[in-house]
Amino acid sequence: MCGIVGCVGTQKVVQDLLAGLTALQHRGQDAAGIVTYHQQFFEKKGQGLVQQVFDENDLLHLEGNMGIGHVRYTTQGTNELKNIQPITLQYPLGIAMAHNGNVTNAPALRKQLLEEYQIQPQSSNDLELMLHTLVTALQQHQTLAPNPAQLFEAIEITQQKLEGAYATLVLLAGVGLVGFCDPSGIRPMALGKKETPTGTTYCLVSESTCFDYLQYDTVDYLQAGEMILITPTGEIHRKIGRQKKQHFCVFEFIYFARAETKFYDQVVAQQRIRMGHLLAQQLKKQNLQPDVVIDVPSSGFFAAAGLATALDIPHQRGLVSNKYFGRSFILSKQAERAHTVQQKFNCIATVVAGKKVAVVDDSIVRGTTSKHIVQLLRKAGAIAVYFVSAAPPIVHPCIYGIDISISTELIAKQKTRAAIEAYIEADALIYQTLPDLISLFNTLAINVCTACLSGNYPTPDAAQAIQYIEQERIDSKNRS
């Protein structure tokens, strides 16, 4: 999962881009990059966090009233400088692109570009394939400044050729800021604006939380397959391109997005509370009666709060997280992940000693975190530990940009529920049920992608894509 920000207005946008990327830092910690435009492209990219990549000098040299930015964690390609986004092409159009997601038919695209257009991509990043595919479609119009109709036609051609999940930003020299989404709307994009003394600035982002920090107003959320062009003079052109049934990524609500973010006007925190309410039913069915509910910081907090409210028992902070160790889920190596988990959490013994503890996490992926937390709680004196997952068992790899693409790393794929319970040393293991989760979002008129939970992939040739992406991730991790 990555984070994207794009701005266009009547004054320099680099400061808003930097602040927006910082607000999205939770979505990727491998690398960050910004490209701005003023008569030419200005670029800064590097490995690491936003604050490590950029300094005060960049506020000066990244000129221009429009630009795009990206924070990355690696799900396709290696974490090399050539794979860091945004990616630019100076010829023939002057174009920069960044995206959040995964193109699942990358091998076929690479073959087509080479055989039909004699284009040999220079990186292992699927974004470069997307970029060349769009450029070849734009070249059919034989103009350096395509009008909105020509641009949208080229994007629709691109959407026809791409499979997978993507929310994409394009900076087109002399034309404006462009955004477009995959036909199933798997990855999010929101539109915001703010008024300045010199005019209106518009912004496209992965999460609406950026608007709170940048003092923008949320205008809208792009729909599945939607395309948008915002010109430097503030004209907005929108159109629905290739569109299928919506399959919005359910893990945006479960884990990835910040709690205050809104998707389609629904606050993430509120839906996590509702997940907790549903989990209470599962504990009652098993006749489990915890004395206290605690959460795994920080994405387990609201589900734990909902569970405690529904059970009418206290919700307390029993685990403390060292924020400087980052999110273990995002780390690329199991050894790194295990070490981080050991260093990341500590227990407040007075909260759990002598009590039956229900500990709520957003999900269980590999079991590394879960096992260590149970051990911590027992060491602190808990007399029983009930491990509660706000998500159902993850039994299928994700091919849409979440780093759970290797099936052998998914503990629920490899073990039965009883075996997982024994492995993590819990007295009971409680999962959210898939029907309950789907029903929750059906009441909001949001159709969610549950491919990693159900095996129902919304894009074609999923089995082939799983094989390719899984092998690519294994090879990438072996090289790193």
C-alpha positions in Angstrom: 0.0 0.0 0.0 1.2 3.5 -0.9 0.1 7.0 -0.4 -0.4 9.7 -3.1 -0.9 13.4 -3.1 -1.4 15.8 -6.0 -2.0 19.6 -6.0 -2.6 22.3 -8.5 -3.4 25.9 -7.8 -2.2 29.5 -8.2 0.8 29.3 -5.8 3.7 26.9 -5.1 2.4 23.6 -3.9 5.5 21.9 -2.5 4.7 22.7 1.1 1.2 21.1 0.7 2.7 18.1 -1.0 5.2 17.6 1.9 2.6 18.0 4.5 0.2 15.7 2.7 2.9 13.0 2.4 3.7 13.3 6.0 0.0 12.7 6.9 0.2 9.6 4.7 3.4 8.3 6.1 1.6 5.3 7.7 0.9 4.0 4.1 4.6 3.5 3.2 8.0 3.9 4.8 10.4 2.6 2.1 10.7 5.7 0.0 9.2 9.1 -0.9 9.2 11.4 -3.9 7.9 14.6 -5.3 7.7 16.0 -8.8 6.6 19.6 -9.5 6.2 21.5 -12.7 6.9 25.1 -13.8 8.1 25.2 -17.4 10.0 22.0 -16.6 9.9 19.2 -14.1 11.6 19.5 -10.7 12.1 16.2 -8.8 13.4 14.9 -5.5 13.2 11.2 -4.5 14.9 9.0 -2.0 14.7 6.0 0.3 13.3 6.4 3.8 10.7 8.6 5.5 9.5 11.9 4.2 11.5 13.8 6.8 14.6 11.9 5.8 14.3 12.4 2.1 13.4 16.1 2.1 15.0 19.2 3.7 14.5 23.0 3.6 16.3 23.4 0.4 13.7 21.3 -1.4 11.1 23.9 -0.5 13.0 26.3 -2.7 14.0 24.2 -5.7 10.8 22.2 -6.1 9.1 25.0 -8.1 5.7 25.1 -9.6 2.0 25.5 -8.9 1.3 21.8 -9.6 2.9 18.6 -8.5 2.5 15.1 -7.3 4.0 13.1 -4.4 4.2 9.5 -3.3 5.2 7.4 -0.2 6.0 3.8 -1.0 6.2 0.4 0.5 7.3 -2.1 -1.9 4.8 -4.6 -3.3 6.1 -4.9 -6.8 9.7 -4.3 -7.8 12.7 -3.8 -5.6 13.3 -0.8 -3.3 15.9 0.7 -5.6 16.1 4.4 -6.6 14.9 3.7 -10.1 11.7 2.2 -8.7 10.8 5.1 -6.5 7.8 7.2 -7.6 6.8 9.5 -9.2 8.3 8.4 -12.5 8.8 11.0 -15.3 9.1 11.0 -19.0 10.4 14.1 -20.7 9.6 12.9 -24.2 7.3 13.0 -26.1 4.8 14.7 -23.8 6.4 15.7 -20.5 4.6 13.5 -18.1 5.0 12.3 -14.5 3.0 9.6 -12.8 2.5 8.0 -9.3 0.1 5.4 -8.2 -1.2 3.3 -5.3 -2.0 -0.3 -6.1 -0.8 -3.2 -8.2 -1.1 -4.0 -11.9 -1.8 -7.7 -12.0 -1.1 -8.3 -15.7 2.4 -6.7 -15.8 4.1 -9.5 -17.8 1.5 -9.2 -20.6 1.9 -5.4 -20.6 5.7 -5.6 -20.7 5.5 -8.0 -23.6 3.1 -5.8 -25.5 5.1 -2.7 -25.0 8.2 -4.4 -26.3 6.6 -6.1 -29.3 4.2 -3.4 -30.5 6.0 -0.2 -29.5 9.7 -1.3 -29.1 9.6 0.1 -25.5 11.9 -1.6 -23.0 11.0 -0.5 -19.4 14.0 0.3 -17.3 12.6 -0.6 -13.9 10.7 -3.5 -12.3 8.0 -1.1 -11.1 4.5 -1.8 -12.6 4.0 2.0 -12.7 6.4 2.3 -15.6 4.3 -0.1 -17.6 1.2 2.0 -16.8 3.0 5.2 -17.8 4.2 3.9 -21.2 0.7 2.4 -21.8 -0.9 5.8 -21.3 1.7 7.7 -23.3 1.3 5.3 -26.3 -2.5 6.0 -26.2 -1.9 9.8 -25.9 0.4 9.7 -28.9 -2.4 8.6 -31.2 -3.8 12.2 -31.0 -0.5 13.7 -32.2 -0.6 16.7 -29.9 1.6 17.9 -27.0 -1.5 19.3 -25.2 -4.4 16.9 -25.4 -7.8 18.4 -24.7 -10.0 16.7 -22.0 -11.8 14.5 -24.5 -8.5 13.2 -26.0 -7.0 12.7 -22.5 -10.0 10.8 -21.2 -10.1 8.6 -24.4 -6.4 7.7 -23.8 -7.1 6.9 -20.2 -10.0 4.7 -21.1 -7.7 2.8 -23.6 -5.2 2.4 -20.7 -7.9 1.2 -18.4 -8.9 -1.4 -21.0 -5.3 -2.7 -21.1 -4.6 -2.7 -17.4 -5.9 -5.2 -14.8 -5.6 -4.8 -11.1 -6.0 -2.1 -8.5 -4.8 1.5 -8.9 -5.5 5.0 -7.9 -3.2 7.0 -10.2 -2.0 10.6 -10.4 -0.6 12.2 -13.6 1.2 15.5 -14.0 0.9 16.5 -17.7 3.1 19.4 -18.7 1.0 22.4 -19.8 -2.2 20.5 -19.3 -2.8 19.9 -15.6 -3.2 17.4 -12.8 -5.0 14.2 -13.7 -6.4 11.4 -11.5 -8.0 8.1 -12.4 -9.1 4.9 -10.6 -9.3 1.3 -11.6 -12.7 0.1 -12.9 -13.5 -1.7 -9.6 -12.6 1.3 -7.4 -10.4 -0.9 -5.2 -8.0 1.9 -4.3 -9.2 5.2 -2.9 -8.9 8.8 -4.1 -10.5 11.9 -2.7 -10.8 15.4 -4.1 -10.4 18.5 -1.9 -10.0 22.3 -2.3 -9.0 25.4 -0.4 -9.3 29.1 -1.0 -6.1 31.1 -0.9 -5.5 34.9 -1.4 -4.4 34.1 -5.0 -7.1 31.7 -5.9 -8.3 28.1 -5.4 -5.9 25.1 -4.9 -7.2 21.6 -5.6 -5.8 18.4 -4.2 -6.2 14.7 -4.9 -5.2 12.3 -2.1 -5.4 8.7 -0.9 -7.0 9.7 2.4 -9.2 12.6 3.3 -7.2 13.0 6.6 -4.7 15.0 4.5 -7.3 17.7 4.0 -7.6 18.2 7.7 -3.9 18.9 8.1 -3.8 21.1 4.9 -7.0 22.9 5.8 -8.7 21.8 2.6 -12.4 21.0 2.3 -13.4 17.6 1.1 -15.3 17.9 -2.2 -15.9 14.4 -3.3 -14.6 10.8 -3.6 -13.7 9.4 -7.0 -15.9 6.6 -8.1 -14.8 3.3 -9.7 -13.3 4.0 -13.1 -13.6 7.7 -12.7 -11.2 10.2 -14.4 -10.6 13.8 -13.5 -8.5 16.6 -15.0 -7.8 19.9 -13.1 -6.2 22.5 -15.2 -3.7 25.2 -13.9 -6.5 27.8 -14.2 -8.9 25.7 -12.0 -11.1 24.1 -14.6 -12.4 20.7 -13.6 -13.3 18.0 -16.1 -14.7 14.6 -14.9 -15.9 11.5 -16.6 -16.6 7.8 -15.7 -14.3 5.6 -17.8 -14.2 1.9 -17.8 -16.3 0.8 -14.8 -17.3 -2.4 -13.2 -19.0 -3.2 -9.9 -17.4 -1.5 -7.0 -15.0 -3.6 -4.9 -13.4 -1.1 -2.4 -10.6 -2.6 -0.4 -12.0 -3.7 3.0 -8.6 -3.5 4.6 -8.6 0.3 4.1 -11.3 0.3 6.8 -9.8 -2.6 8.9 -6.2 -1.5 9.1 -4.5 0.8 6.6 -6.3 4.1 6.8 -6.0 6.5 9.6 -9.0 6.4 12.0 -10.2 9.9 11.2 -10.2 9.3 7.5 -13.5 9.2 5.6 -14.2 7.0 2.6 -17.5 7.8 0.8 -18.4 10.0 3.9 -18.0 7.1 6.3 -15.5 7.6 9.1 -13.1 4.8 9.5 -13.1 4.9 13.3 -16.9 4.4 13.4 -16.8 1.3 11.2 -14.1 -0.2 13.4 -16.3 0.4 16.5 -19.1 -1.4 14.6 -16.7 -4.3 14.0 -16.2 -4.5 17.7 -19.9 -4.7 18.3 -20.1 -7.7 16.0 -17.2 -9.4 17.7 -19.0 -9.3 21.0 -21.5 -11.7 19.5 -18.7 -14.2 18.8 -17.4 -14.0 22.4 -20.9 -14.6 23.7 -21.4 -17.6 21.5 -18.2 -19.1 23.1 -19.3 -18.1 26.6 -16.2 -16.1 27.1 -16.4 -13.5 29.9 -13.3 -11.3 29.9 -12.7 -8.9 32.8 -11.1 -6.3 30.6 -10.6 -5.4 26.9 -7.3 -4.1 25.7 -6.2 -3.1 22.2 -3.1 -3.7 20.2 -2.0 -0.1 19.4 -3.1 1.6 17.4 -5.3 0.2 14.8 -7.0 -2.2 17.3 -8.2 0.7 19.5 -11.7 1.4 18.0 -12.6 -2.3 17.5 -11.7 -2.9 21.2 -13.8 0.1 22.2 -16.8 -1.3 20.4 -16.3 -4.7 21.9 -16.0 -3.4 25.4 -19.1 -1.3 25.0 -21.1 -4.2 23.7 -19.9 -6.5 26.5 -20.3 -3.7 29.1 -16.8 -4.2 30.5 -13.9 -1.8 30.9 -11.7 -1.0 27.9 -8.2 0.0 29.1 -4.8 0.6 27.5 -2.9 -2.5 28.5 -0.2 -2.4 25.8 2.1 0.5 25.0 3.7 0.9 21.6 7.0 2.5 20.9 6.1 4.6 17.9 9.7 4.9 16.7 9.8 1.2 15.7 7.1 1.7 13.0 4.5 -0.7 11.7 5.8 -4.3 11.6 3.3 -5.3 9.0 5.0 -3.1 6.4 8.5 -4.4 7.0 9.7 -6.6 4.2 11.6 -9.4 6.0 10.3 -11.8 8.6 13.5 -11.4 10.6 13.0 -7.6 10.6 9.4 -8.1 11.5 10.0 -10.4 14.4 12.7 -8.1 15.9 10.5 -5.1 15.6 7.6 -6.8 17.3 9.8 -7.7 20.3 11.0 -4.1 20.6 7.7 -2.4 19.8 5.3 -3.4 22.6 5.4 -3.4 26.3 2.7 -4.3 28.8 1.1 -2.3 31.7 1.0 -5.1 34.3 -1.5 -3.5 36.6 -4.1 -3.5 33.9 -4.0 -7.2 33.1 -2.5 -9.0 36.2 -5.0 -11.5 37.7 -7.6 -10.9 34.9 -9.1 -12.6 31.9 -8.0 -10.3 29.1 -9.6 -9.9 25.6 -6.9 -8.4 23.4 -8.1 -7.0 20.1 -5.9 -6.6 17.0 -7.0 -5.5 13.5 -6.0 -8.8 12.0 -3.7 -11.8 12.2 -1.4 -12.2 9.2 1.7 -14.1 10.0 1.1 -14.6 13.8 4.4 -13.0 14.8 2.8 -10.1 16.6 0.0 -12.2 18.1 2.2 -14.8 19.7 4.5 -12.2 21.2 1.6 -10.2 22.7 0.1 -13.3 24.3 3.5 -14.0 25.9 3.8 -10.4 27.1 0.3 -10.6 28.7 1.0 -13.9 30.5 4.3 -12.6 31.8 2.5 -9.6 33.2 0.1 -11.9 35.1 -3.0 -12.3 32.9 -4.8 -15.5 34.0 -6.4 -16.0 30.6 -5.8 -14.4 27.2 -8.5 -14.3 24.5 -7.0 -13.1 21.2 -9.6 -11.2 19.1 -9.2 -10.3 15.4 -11.3 -7.6 13.9 -10.8 -9.2 10.5 -11.8 -12.7 9.4 -9.0 -15.2 8.7 -6.7 -14.1 5.9 -6.5 -17.2 3.8 -5.6 -15.9 0.3 -2.9 -13.7 -1.0 -3.6 -10.1 -1.9 -2.6 -9.1 -5.5 -3.8 -5.5 -5.2 -1.0 -3.8 -3.3 -1.0 -5.1 0.2 2.1 -7.0 1.3 0.3 -10.3 2.0 1.0 -11.8 -1.4 3.0 -14.9 -0.3 0.5 -17.6 0.7 3.1 -19.5 2.7 3.4 -16.5 5.1 -0.4 -16.5 5.9 -0.8 -18.4 9.1 -4.6 -19.0 8.4 -3.7 -20.5 5.1 -1.3 -23.0 6.7 -3.0 -23.8 10.0 -6.5 -24.6 11.3 -8.0 -22.2 13.8 -7.2 -24.6 16.6 -3.6 -24.9 15.5 -3.3 -21.1 15.3 -4.8 -20.8 18.8 -2.2 -23.3 20.1 0.7 -21.6 18.2 0.0 -18.1 19.6 -0.6 -19.7 23.0 -4.0 -18.1 23.5 -6.8 -19.5 25.7 -9.2 -18.7 22.9 -9.0 -17.2 19.4 -11.9 -15.2 18.0 -12.2 -14.0 14.4 -14.7 -11.7 12.9 -17.0 -13.7 10.5 -16.9 -12.8 6.9 -20.8 -12.6 6.5 -20.9 -10.1 9.4 -18.1 -8.0 7.9 -19.8 -7.9 4.4 -23.2 -7.1 6.0 -21.6 -4.2 7.9 -20.6 -2.5 4.6 -23.7 -3.5 2.7 -25.6 -1.3 5.1 -23.4 1.6 4.0 -24.0 0.8 0.3 -20.2 0.1 0.0 -19.4 -3.1 -1.9 -16.0 -4.3 -0.6 -13.2 -6.4 -2.0 -12.7 -9.4 0.3 -10.3 -11.3 -2.0 -7.8 -12.1 0.8 -10.6 -13.4 3.0 -12.9 -15.1 0.5 -10.8 -15.9 -2.5 -13.3 -13.9 -4.7 -11.0 -11.7 -6.8 -12.7 -8.9 -8.8 -10.2 -9.0 -11.7 -9.7 -11.7 -14.3 -6.9 -14.3 -14.4 -6.4 -14.1 -10.6 -4.7 -17.5 -10.4 -2.0 -16.4 -12.9 -1.6 -13.1 -11.2 -1.2 -14.7 -7.8 1.6 -17.0 -9.2 3.4 -14.1 -10.8 3.2 -11.6 -8.0 4.0 -14.2 -5.3 7.1 -15.3 -7.1 8.1 -11.7 -7.8 7.8 -10.9 -4.1 9.8 -14.0 -3.1 12.6 -13.1 -5.6 12.6 -9.4 -4.4 12.9 -10.4 -0.7 15.7 -12.8 -1.5 17.6 -10.1 -3.3 17.2 -7.5 -0.5 
